Amino acid sequence: MIQHPIPPVYDRHSEILILGSFPSVKSRETKFFYGHPQNRYWKVLAAVFGQEVPETIEDKKAFLLRNHIAAWDVIASCDITGSSDSSIKNVIANDLSPILKMADIRNIYVNGKTAEKMYKKYTEPLIQRSCICLPSTSPANAAWKLDKLIEAWGIIRD
C-alpha cells in the first residue's frame, strides 16, 4: 500500500478543483504534482491562462493559487505497480471535505479516464457532486497532441 505523499494545494479563493488519479513514481520522487517532464499538465495550464510555464514547486503552487485552482488527486492510498494506472487496486479515496468547506469550488475536473472512474466510484457517492473529465495530460495519452489538449482544457476558464 502506497500513501499519497503530496498535500493538496488550495486556499479560500480556489474556484476550480482539478484531480488526478494518483501521483506517478516521478511525482512521488519530486514530491509535487505532475513531476514527470513529459507530462503536459503544466504546459497546458500555462497556455490556457496565457502565462509562463511554472518551473519550481513554489512557482507551481503560486500559479495554481493565482488562477484560483485547487489541485489534488482522487486516491489517498492504493496498491500500484510503478506508475501504471491500470494496476491500481485497494483504493482509499482522499477526503475532499476540507477543500470543499474552505473554498467555493464551482467545478470539479478530473485529469483523464482513470481519475474519472475512481472519482465516480469512490468520491461522487460521498459528496454528491459530479465531475467533468478532461483528456489526460499524461505522455501515455499520445493521441492527444498539445494543441488539442490546450483547446479541450480551455473549458476550465469558462
NUSETI-109126 format. One line per field, with one value per atom (N, C-alpha, C, O): x, z negated, y negated; residue in one letter; chain; atom name. Coordinates in steps of 0.001 Angstrom, whole numbers, padded with zeros to 6 digits, always signed. Layout:
// NUSETI-109126
east	[X  ...]
up	[Z  ...]
north	[Y  ...]
aa	[A  ...]
ch	[A  ...]
at	[CA  ...]
//
This chain:
// NUSETI-109126
east	[+000859  +000000  +000895  +001758  +000672  +001447  +000552  -000567  +001060  +000344  +000641  +001765  -000358  -000185  +000715  +000389  +001843  +002793  +002647  +003381  +001710  +001638  +000359  -000739  +000493  -000722  -001439  -000820  -002734  -003463  -002995  -002479  -003186  -002924  -004277  -005007  -004601  -005860  -005836  -005028  -006737  -006998  -008461  -009202  -008871  -010293  -010751  -011953  -009798  -010141  -010251  -010616  -009939  -009997  -011431  -012367  -011589  -012900  -012965  -014049  -011818  -011703  -010915  -009870  -011406  -010669  -010299  -011175  -009009  -008529  -007915  -006991  -008452  -007998  -007373  -007943  -006201  -005623  -006049  -006895  -005468  -005787  -004884  -005350  -003588  -002597  -001246  -001011  -000345  +000925  +001792  +001885  +002410  +003354  +004586  +004778  +005404  +006673  +007468  +007987  +007566  +008343  +007747  +008487  +006428  +005786  +006012  +006206  +005990  +006257  +007706  +007984  +008627  +010035  +010225  +010937  +009595  +009754  +008888  +009045  +007963  +007049  +006121  +005752  +005757  +004746  +004042  +004560  +002862  +002009  +002666  +003320  +002479  +002916  +004397  +004804  +005192  +006634  +007390  +008562  +006732  +007410  +007557  +006573  +008778  +008999  +008183  +007955  +007744  +006947  +005447  +004689  +005018  +003606  +003330  +004116  +002214  +001920  +001016  +000575  +000740  -000165  +000223  -000607  +001468  +001888  +001915  +001577  +002313  +002296  +000868  +000598  -000030  -001435  -002047  -002658  -001883  -002450  -001871  -002606  -000560  +000080  -000507  -000775  -000707  -001269  -002715  -003114  -003501  -004909  -005022  -005918  -004113  -004178  -003261  -003171  -002580  -001730  -000561  -000223  +000056  +001154  +002365  +002275  +003491  +004703  +004516  +003782  +005181  +005135  +005924  +007110  +005267  +005987  +007001  +006738  +008155  +009234  +009419  +009475  +009513  +009773  +008456  +007381  +008554  +007355  +006690  +005467  +007482  +006905  +006198  +005120  +006810  +006177  +004862  +003872  +004870  +003671  +002549  +001397  +002882  +001867  +001303  +000089  +002190  +001757  +000878  -000121  +001245  +000456  -000961  -001938  -001065  -002377  -003226  -004375  -002675  -003442  -003801  -004912  -002875  -003127  -004293  -005036  -004438  -005500  -006714  -007566  -006787  -007944  -008176  -009312  -007066  -007130  -006698  -005656  -007521  -007141  -006705  -007320  -005650  -005137  -004894  -004350  -005311  -005050  -005323  -005400  -005468  -005769  -006942  -007246  -007600  -008747  -008306  -008992  -007158  -006741  -005770  -004779  -006067  -005193  -004135  -002988  -004531  -003579  -004110  -005315  -003175  -003553  -002346  -001223  -002603  -001529  -001382  -002366  -000153  +000103  +001479  +002413  +001590  +002875  +003454  +002896  +004575  +005199  +004249  +003767  +003982  +003047  +001832  +001098  +001618  +000583  -000815  -001160  -001620  -002995  -003783  -004636  -003503  -004274  -003988  -004744  -002891  -002544  -003125  -002955  -003802  -004311  -005351  -006316  -005107  -006021  -006090  -005266  -007088  -007220  -007204  -006404  -008090  -008142  -008798  -009836  -008160  -008784  -008763  -007707  -009928  -010040  -009641  -009771  -009148  -008882  -010195  -011207  -010178  -011326  -011263  -010391  -012175  -012174  -012865  -012852  -013468  -014267  -013505  -014096  -012214  -011537  -011479  -011632  -011261  -011221  -012613  -012778  -013613  -014972  -015573  -016435  -015121  -015607  -014975  -015638  -013688  -012985  -013252  -013415  -013295  -013360  -014714  -015375  -015112  -016348  -016011  -015887  -015870  -015484  -016706  -017719  -016596  -017727  -017725  -018791  -016545  -016463  -015330  -014275  -015582  -014565  -014212  -015071  -012928  -012430  -011506  -010828  -011490  -010554  -009670  -010108  -008407  -007400  -007334  -006535  -008194  -008145  -009185  -009863  -009285  -010331  -010151  -011139  -008904  -008723  -009201  -009891  -008837  -009300  -010823  -011447  -011421  -012881  -013510  -014455  -012986  -013514  -013422  -014381  -012269  -012066  -012963  -013523  -013089  -013941  -015393  -016049  -015876  -017280  -017541  -018628  -016553  -016723  -016609  -017417  -015605  -015290  -015707  -016053  -015680  -015875  -017276  -017897  -017764  -019076  -020198  -021039  -020239  -021309  -021253  -022287  -020060  -019914  -020266  -020937  -019816  -020003  -021154  -021517  -021729  -022898  -022629  -023480  -021427  -021098  -020443  -019559  -020885  -020301  -019004  -018711  -018252  -017003  -017077  -017923  -016188  -016039  -014693  -013657  -014715  -013490  -012776  -013351  -011516  -010650  -009704  -009380  -009263  -008318  -007018  -006528  -006472  -005267  -004082  -003871  -003318  -002090  -000890  +000226  -001115  -000033  +000601  -000089  +001909  +002547  +001995  +002128  +001380  +000770  -000444  -000853  -001012  -002156  -001638  -001926  -000883  -000202  -001168  -000810  -002381  -003354  -003730  -004141  -003587  -003916  -002650  -001792  -002545  -001408  -001615  -002729  -000524  -000559  -001630  -002361  -001734  -002707  -004145  -004992  -004432  -005774  -006062  -007184  -005043  -005204  -005522  -006435  -004779  -004994  -006409  -007077  -006853  -008203  -009241  -010166  -009098  -010056  -010054  -011106  -008854  -008740  -009195  -009367  -009383  -009841  -011165  -011475  -011959  -013247  -013098  -014051  -011935  -011784  -011835  -012049  -011643  -011700  -013108  -013350  -014052  -015429  -016165  -017326]
up	[+000000  +000000  +000000  -000863  +000979  +001079  +000675  +001169  -000235  -000694  +000230  +000706  +000474  +001271  +000486  -000648  +001068  +000307  +000473  -000153  +001307  +001650  +001076  +001370  +000263  -000254  +000846  +001836  +000671  +001680  +001693  +000701  +002831  +002949  +003136  +004079  +002239  +002340  +001321  +000392  +001510  +000499  +000625  +001427  -000156  -000162  +001139  +001368  +002007  +003296  +004422  +005543  +004132  +005174  +005671  +004876  +006988  +007616  +008471  +008747  +008884  +009759  +008998  +008419  +008995  +008394  +009505  +010210  +009668  +010665  +009923  +009125  +010206  +009541  +010542  +011596  +010195  +010936  +010261  +009367  +010685  +010039  +008829  +007690  +009074  +008023  +008594  +009787  +007779  +008326  +008922  +008382  +010033  +010670  +009782  +008814  +010123  +009408  +009413  +008377  +010579  +010701  +009820  +009166  +009804  +008952  +007476  +006675  +007113  +005718  +005360  +004235  +006307  +006064  +005934  +005041  +006817  +006781  +005705  +005381  +005152  +004092  +004536  +003754  +005842  +006323  +007547  +008236  +007797  +008872  +010241  +010535  +011066  +012463  +012583  +013290  +011860  +011818  +012993  +013195  +013779  +014935  +016015  +016385  +016529  +017515  +018800  +019512  +019101  +020309  +020093  +021060  +018833  +018591  +019006  +018711  +019689  +020288  +019427  +019874  +018219  +017322  +017183  +017396  +016830  +016579  +017856  +017833  +018971  +020259  +020665  +021134  +020477  +020844  +019995  +020531  +018672  +017803  +018111  +018164  +018316  +018627  +019917  +019987  +020923  +022192  +022014  +022554  +021255  +021029  +020358  +020681  +019426  +018690  +019264  +018713  +020374  +021029  +020168  +020131  +019478  +018569  +018855  +019598  +018251  +018379  +017685  +016702  +018201  +017573  +016261  +016267  +015139  +013858  +013786  +014259  +013192  +013151  +011773  +011654  +010743  +009402  +008703  +009137  +007630  +006864  +006344  +006400  +005846  +005347  +006469  +006258  +007668  +008817  +009184  +009512  +009123  +009472  +008466  +008856  +007175  +006149  +006363  +006323  +006589  +006799  +008041  +008035  +009103  +010339  +010056  +010455  +009369  +009066  +008262  +008617  +007200  +006328  +007036  +006879  +007809  +008554  +009528  +009786  +010060  +011029  +010409  +011121  +009080  +008327  +008565  +008630  +008693  +008922  +007662  +007075  +007261  +006224  +006944  +007934  +006453  +007106  +006078  +005001  +006437  +005615  +006449  +007675  +005820  +006501  +005829  +004665  +006576  +006045  +004967  +003961  +005184  +004342  +003234  +003491  +002016  +000859  +000708  +000360  +000973  +000925  +001775  +001977  +002264  +003099  +003287  +002910  +003869  +004367  +005838  +006576  +006262  +007651  +008049  +007247  +009280  +009824  +010621  +011646  +010156  +010840  +010917  +009896  +012144  +012369  +013165  +013703  +013241  +014092  +013492  +012538  +014063  +013596  +013661  +012810  +014674  +014827  +013715  +013531  +012969  +011886  +010529  +009544  +010470  +009192  +008588  +009236  +007301  +006548  +005104  +004675  +004365  +002927  +002648  +001855  +003309  +003256  +001980  +001546  +001395  +000360  +000912  +001288  +000962  +001579  +000611  -000605  +001185  +000398  -000061  +000634  -001223  -001764  -001232  -001629  -000348  +000256  -000609  -000271  -001719  -002504  -002994  -003022  -003386  -003794  -002676  -002931  -001452  -000309  -000060  +000107  -000036  +000290  -000792  -000503  -002041  -003124  -003059  -003316  -002714  -002719  -001460  -001536  -000320  +000961  +001628  +001429  +002420  +003185  +004558  +005556  +004574  +005800  +006722  +006377  +007905  +008825  +009730  +010106  +010088  +010926  +010459  +010023  +010563  +010259  +011579  +012257  +011919  +013145  +012773  +011746  +013613  +013427  +014661  +015790  +014406  +015459  +015955  +015473  +016931  +017558  +017059  +016056  +017798  +017568  +016267  +015634  +015859  +014597  +013427  +012537  +013426  +012362  +012364  +011304  +013557  +013656  +013066  +012282  +013442  +012953  +011432  +010770  +010878  +009428  +008716  +007658  +009307  +008718  +008646  +007610  +009776  +009816  +008847  +008279  +008664  +007779  +006303  +005486  +005957  +004540  +003993  +002817  +004819  +004306  +004537  +003627  +005752  +006085  +005157  +004764  +004794  +003883  +002522  +001885  +002082  +000783  +000831  -000066  +001881  +001889  +002770  +002770  +003524  +004361  +005348  +005579  +005925  +006971  +008126  +007926  +009322  +010490  +010882  +010422  +011740  +012230  +013747  +014402  +014281  +015719  +016088  +015544  +017015  +017389  +018514  +019572  +018270  +019271  +019815  +019106  +021060  +021585  +020795  +020423  +020547  +019736  +020354  +021567  +019495  +019933  +019911  +020234  +019532  +019466  +020838  +021856  +020868  +022147  +022735  +023936  +021906  +022406  +023288  +024083  +023154  +023978  +025245  +025492  +026026  +027202  +028308  +029163  +028293  +029322  +029239  +030232  +028058  +027857  +027957  +027075  +029029  +029202  +028307  +027866  +028048  +027114  +027477  +026599  +028749  +029130  +028881  +028521  +029070  +028802  +027299  +026868  +026508  +025047  +024569  +023767  +025055  +024649  +024992  +024194  +026176  +026604  +025680  +025231  +025393  +024545  +023112  +022494  +022598  +021223  +021070  +019950  +022164  +022109  +021388  +020936  +021268  +020579  +019099  +018478  +018533  +017097  +016849  +015716  +017888  +017723  +017822  +017431  +018342  +018553  +017258  +017274]
north	[+001189  +000000  -001239  -001402  -002099  -003341  -004503  -004641  -005343  -006528  -007708  -007867  -008518  -009734  -010691  -011042  -011119  -011935  -013456  -014220  -013891  -015313  -015926  -015453  -016969  -017607  -018396  -018788  -018624  -019398  -020855  -021368  -021500  -022930  -023609  -023306  -024517  -025266  -026388  -026389  -027346  -028365  -028776  -028207  -029753  -030108  -030747  -030888  -031142  -031751  -030731  -031084  -029463  -028430  -028256  -028174  -028202  -028028  -026768  -026253  -026282  -025122  -024062  -024361  -022838  -021730  -020764  -020263  -020499  -019546  -018368  -018524  -017189  -015973  -015004  -014722  -014507  -013395  -012107  -012120  -010990  -009717  -009513  -009548  -009298  -009062  -009482  -009293  -010047  -010541  -009430  -008328  -009753  -008828  -008656  -009393  -007685  -007486  -008788  -009204  -009433  -010678  -011787  -012522  -011907  -012916  -012612  -013526  -011329  -010960  -011293  -011708  -011116  -011465  -012973  -013433  -013745  -015206  -015844  -017022  -015046  -015493  -016631  -017507  -016577  -017522  -016959  -016080  -017480  -017002  -017142  -018142  -016120  -016131  -016455  -017376  -015657  -015861  -015273  -015590  -014415  -013823  -014888  -015529  -015087  -016153  -015991  -016969  -014774  -014566  -014808  -014879  -014934  -015214  -016658  -017558  -016868  -018190  -019065  -020123  -018643  -019376  -020855  -021738  -021117  -022497  -023324  -024507  -022715  -023421  -023776  -024881  -022827  -023044  -024159  -025084  -024072  -025110  -026482  -027469  -026553  -027837  -028417  -029617  -027590  -028064  -028521  -029553  -027752  -028099  -029473  -030253  -029763  -031024  -032107  -033204  -031794  -032786  -033228  -034411  -032279  -032608  -031718  -030740  -032078  -031275  -029930  -029824  -028913  -027584  -027658  -027990  -027349  -027382  -026240  -025134  -026519  -025521  -024889  -023665  -025711  -025181  -024830  -025244  -024071  -023730  -025005  -025134  -025935  -027193  -027957  -028513  -027986  -028647  -027956  -028610  -026635  -025864  -026126  -026321  -026130  -026435  -027835  -028035  -028802  -030189  -030296  -031015  -029583  -029581  -029085  -029718  -027955  -027384  -028363  -028627  -028893  -029792  -031094  -031600  -031634  -032874  -032717  -033664  -031510  -031248  -030559  -030027  -030573  -030058  -028560  -028091  -027826  -026384  -025640  -025931  -024673  -023720  -022446  -022051  -021806  -020593  -019505  -019748  -018298  -017129  -015893  -015982  -014758  -013514  -012829  -013089  -011949  -011221  -010232  -010055  -009590  -008470  -008895  -009578  -008485  -008744  -007659  -007940  -006420  -005315  -004169  -004020  -003368  -002229  -001318  -001655  -000176  +000667  +000311  +000278  +000045  -000334  +000188  +000181  +000636  +001075  -000076  -000468  -000622  -001755  -002936  -003426  -003393  -004500  -004051  -004880  -002748  -002182  -002317  -001620  -003226  -003401  -002106  -001854  -001274  -000039  +000968  +001921  +000758  +001689  +001277  +001995  +000142  -000374  +000571  +000975  +000909  +001773  +001269  +000461  +001761  +001461  -000045  -000541  -000738  -002201  -002705  -002206  -003709  -004536  -005948  -006456  -006584  -007912  -009017  -008880  -010124  -011325  -011942  -011851  -012565  -013287  -014722  -015495  -015068  -016408  -017451  -018635  -017036  -017978  -019217  -020296  -019118  -020357  -021401  -022596  -020953  -021880  -022444  -023653  -021568  -021999  -022893  -023724  -022725  -023589  -024980  -025985  -025026  -026302  -027133  -028350  -026475  -027186  -026983  -025964  -027965  -027880  -027279  -027989  -025956  -025248  -025178  -024570  -025810  -025798  -024581  -024093  -024077  -022879  -021977  -022438  -020678  -019678  -018989  -018425  -019051  -018431  -017279  -017319  -016260  -015161  -015061  -015279  -014724  -014627  -013182  -012379  -012869  -011558  -010569  -010791  -009468  -008460  -007676  -007305  -007419  -006693  -007541  -007044  -008815  -009714  -009792  -009821  -009826  -009887  -008621  -008702  -007462  -006189  -006113  -005719  -006491  -006446  -007464  -007179  -008642  -009684  -009198  -009303  -008664  -008221  -007070  -006964  -006221  -005060  -005434  -004993  -006250  -006477  -007846  -007956  -008877  -010233  -010777  -011327  -010622  -011189  -010709  -011518  -009423  -008991  -009700  -009902  -010073  -010734  -012207  -012716  -012901  -014362  -014819  -015996  -013882  -014194  -015327  -016185  -015311  -016285  -015539  -014706  -015849  -015191  -015907  -017011  -015242  -015814  -015954  -015346  -016753  -016919  -016305  -016687  -015353  -014656  -015387  -015643  -015717  -016329  -015255  -014302  -015401  -014409  -014441  -015507  -013269  -013141  -013873  -013838  -014533  -015215  -014275  -014683  -013021  -012039  -011816  -011870  -011566  -011229  -009929  -009693  -009087  -007851  -008147  -007301  -009326  -009735  -010423  -011594  -009687  -010250  -010683  -011493  -010148  -010524  -012004  -012604  -012580  -013991  -014827  -014785  -015578  -016488  -017708  -017991  -018419  -019553  -020582  -021040  -020951  -021984  -021534  -022351  -020233  -019715  -019671  -019940  -019330  -019343  -020756  -020953  -021726  -023120  -023561  -024218  -023198  -023546  -022906  -023582  -021615  -020897  -021433  -021596  -021704  -022182  -023644  -024123  -024331  -025726  -025902  -027004  -024830  -024953  -025292  -025763  -025064  -025380  -026881  -027311  -027681  -029137  -029688  -030830  -028893  -029381  -029620  -030029]
aa	[M  M  M  M  I  I  I  I  Q  Q  Q  Q  H  H  H  H  P  P  P  P  I  I  I  I  P  P  P  P  P  P  P  P  V  V  V  V  Y  Y  Y  Y  D  D  D  D  R  R  R  R  H  H  H  H  S  S  S  S  E  E  E  E  I  I  I  I  L  L  L  L  I  I  I  I  L  L  L  L  G  G  G  G  S  S  S  S  F  F  F  F  P  P  P  P  S  S  S  S  V  V  V  V  K  K  K  K  S  S  S  S  R  R  R  R  E  E  E  E  T  T  T  T  K  K  K  K  F  F  F  F  F  F  F  F  Y  Y  Y  Y  G  G  G  G  H  H  H  H  P  P  P  P  Q  Q  Q  Q  N  N  N  N  R  R  R  R  Y  Y  Y  Y  W  W  W  W  K  K  K  K  V  V  V  V  L  L  L  L  A  A  A  A  A  A  A  A  V  V  V  V  F  F  F  F  G  G  G  G  Q  Q  Q  Q  E  E  E  E  V  V  V  V  P  P  P  P  E  E  E  E  T  T  T  T  I  I  I  I  E  E  E  E  D  D  D  D  K  K  K  K  K  K  K  K  A  A  A  A  F  F  F  F  L  L  L  L  L  L  L  L  R  R  R  R  N  N  N  N  H  H  H  H  I  I  I  I  A  A  A  A  A  A  A  A  W  W  W  W  D  D  D  D  V  V  V  V  I  I  I  I  A  A  A  A  S  S  S  S  C  C  C  C  D  D  D  D  I  I  I  I  T  T  T  T  G  G  G  G  S  S  S  S  S  S  S  S  D  D  D  D  S  S  S  S  S  S  S  S  I  I  I  I  K  K  K  K  N  N  N  N  V  V  V  V  I  I  I  I  A  A  A  A  N  N  N  N  D  D  D  D  L  L  L  L  S  S  S  S  P  P  P  P  I  I  I  I  L  L  L  L  K  K  K  K  M  M  M  M  A  A  A  A  D  D  D  D  I  I  I  I  R  R  R  R  N  N  N  N  I  I  I  I  Y  Y  Y  Y  V  V  V  V  N  N  N  N  G  G  G  G  K  K  K  K  T  T  T  T  A  A  A  A  E  E  E  E  K  K  K  K  M  M  M  M  Y  Y  Y  Y  K  K  K  K  K  K  K  K  Y  Y  Y  Y  T  T  T  T  E  E  E  E  P  P  P  P  L  L  L  L  I  I  I  I  Q  Q  Q  Q  R  R  R  R  S  S  S  S  C  C  C  C  I  I  I  I  C  C  C  C  L  L  L  L  P  P  P  P  S  S  S  S  T  T  T  T  S  S  S  S  P  P  P  P  A  A  A  A  N  N  N  N  A  A  A  A  A  A  A  A  W  W  W  W  K  K  K  K  L  L  L  L  D  D  D  D  K  K  K  K  L  L  L  L  I  I  I  I  E  E  E  E  A  A  A  A  W  W  W  W  G  G  G  G  I  I  I  I  I  I  I  I  R  R  R  R  D  D  D  D]
ch	[A  A  A  A  A  A  A  A  A  A  A  A  A  A  A  A  A  A  A  A  A  A  A  A  A  A  A  A  A  A  A  A  A  A  A  A  A  A  A  A  A  A  A  A  A  A  A  A  A  A  A  A  A  A  A  A  A  A  A  A  A  A  A  A  A  A  A  A  A  A  A  A  A  A  A  A  A  A  A  A  A  A  A  A  A  A  A  A  A  A  A  A  A  A  A  A  A  A  A  A  A  A  A  A  A  A  A  A  A  A  A  A  A  A  A  A  A  A  A  A  A  A  A  A  A  A  A  A  A  A  A  A  A  A  A  A  A  A  A  A  A  A  A  A  A  A  A  A  A  A  A  A  A  A  A  A  A  A  A  A  A  A  A  A  A  A  A  A  A  A  A  A  A  A  A  A  A  A  A  A  A  A  A  A  A  A  A  A  A  A  A  A  A  A  A  A  A  A  A  A  A  A  A  A  A  A  A  A  A  A  A  A  A  A  A  A  A  A  A  A  A  A  A  A  A  A  A  A  A  A  A  A  A  A  A  A  A  A  A  A  A  A  A  A  A  A  A  A  A  A  A  A  A  A  A  A  A  A  A  A  A  A  A  A  A  A  A  A  A  A  A  A  A  A  A  A  A  A  A  A  A  A  A  A  A  A  A  A  A  A  A  A  A  A  A  A  A  A  A  A  A  A  A  A  A  A  A  A  A  A  A  A  A  A  A  A  A  A  A  A  A  A  A  A  A  A  A  A  A  A  A  A  A  A  A  A  A  A  A  A  A  A  A  A  A  A  A  A  A  A  A  A  A  A  A  A  A  A  A  A  A  A  A  A  A  A  A  A  A  A  A  A  A  A  A  A  A  A  A  A  A  A  A  A  A  A  A  A  A  A  A  A  A  A  A  A  A  A  A  A  A  A  A  A  A  A  A  A  A  A  A  A  A  A  A  A  A  A  A  A  A  A  A  A  A  A  A  A  A  A  A  A  A  A  A  A  A  A  A  A  A  A  A  A  A  A  A  A  A  A  A  A  A  A  A  A  A  A  A  A  A  A  A  A  A  A  A  A  A  A  A  A  A  A  A  A  A  A  A  A  A  A  A  A  A  A  A  A  A  A  A  A  A  A  A  A  A  A  A  A  A  A  A  A  A  A  A  A  A  A  A  A  A  A  A  A  A  A  A  A  A  A  A  A  A  A  A  A  A  A  A  A  A  A  A  A  A  A  A  A  A  A  A  A  A  A  A  A  A  A  A  A  A  A  A  A  A  A  A  A  A  A  A  A  A  A  A  A  A  A  A  A  A  A  A  A  A  A  A  A  A  A  A  A  A  A  A  A  A  A  A  A  A  A  A  A  A  A  A  A  A  A  A  A  A  A  A  A  A  A  A  A  A  A  A  A  A  A  A  A  A  A  A  A  A  A  A  A  A  A  A  A]
at	[N  CA  C  O  N  CA  C  O  N  CA  C  O  N  CA  C  O  N  CA  C  O  N  CA  C  O  N  CA  C  O  N  CA  C  O  N  CA  C  O  N  CA  C  O  N  CA  C  O  N  CA  C  O  N  CA  C  O  N  CA  C  O  N  CA  C  O  N  CA  C  O  N  CA  C  O  N  CA  C  O  N  CA  C  O  N  CA  C  O  N  CA  C  O  N  CA  C  O  N  CA  C  O  N  CA  C  O  N  CA  C  O  N  CA  C  O  N  CA  C  O  N  CA  C  O  N  CA  C  O  N  CA  C  O  N  CA  C  O  N  CA  C  O  N  CA  C  O  N  CA  C  O  N  CA  C  O  N  CA  C  O  N  CA  C  O  N  CA  C  O  N  CA  C  O  N  CA  C  O  N  CA  C  O  N  CA  C  O  N  CA  C  O  N  CA  C  O  N  CA  C  O  N  CA  C  O  N  CA  C  O  N  CA  C  O  N  CA  C  O  N  CA  C  O  N  CA  C  O  N  CA  C  O  N  CA  C  O  N  CA  C  O  N  CA  C  O  N  CA  C  O  N  CA  C  O  N  CA  C  O  N  CA  C  O  N  CA  C  O  N  CA  C  O  N  CA  C  O  N  CA  C  O  N  CA  C  O  N  CA  C  O  N  CA  C  O  N  CA  C  O  N  CA  C  O  N  CA  C  O  N  CA  C  O  N  CA  C  O  N  CA  C  O  N  CA  C  O  N  CA  C  O  N  CA  C  O  N  CA  C  O  N  CA  C  O  N  CA  C  O  N  CA  C  O  N  CA  C  O  N  CA  C  O  N  CA  C  O  N  CA  C  O  N  CA  C  O  N  CA  C  O  N  CA  C  O  N  CA  C  O  N  CA  C  O  N  CA  C  O  N  CA  C  O  N  CA  C  O  N  CA  C  O  N  CA  C  O  N  CA  C  O  N  CA  C  O  N  CA  C  O  N  CA  C  O  N  CA  C  O  N  CA  C  O  N  CA  C  O  N  CA  C  O  N  CA  C  O  N  CA  C  O  N  CA  C  O  N  CA  C  O  N  CA  C  O  N  CA  C  O  N  CA  C  O  N  CA  C  O  N  CA  C  O  N  CA  C  O  N  CA  C  O  N  CA  C  O  N  CA  C  O  N  CA  C  O  N  CA  C  O  N  CA  C  O  N  CA  C  O  N  CA  C  O  N  CA  C  O  N  CA  C  O  N  CA  C  O  N  CA  C  O  N  CA  C  O  N  CA  C  O  N  CA  C  O  N  CA  C  O  N  CA  C  O  N  CA  C  O  N  CA  C  O  N  CA  C  O  N  CA  C  O  N  CA  C  O  N  CA  C  O  N  CA  C  O  N  CA  C  O  N  CA  C  O  N  CA  C  O  N  CA  C  O  N  CA  C  O  N  CA  C  O  N  CA  C  O  N  CA  C  O  N  CA  C  O  N  CA  C  O  N  CA  C  O  N  CA  C  O  N  CA  C  O  N  CA  C  O  N  CA  C  O  N  CA  C  O  N  CA  C  O  N  CA  C  O  N  CA  C  O  N  CA  C  O  N  CA  C  O  N  CA  C  O  N  CA  C  O]
//
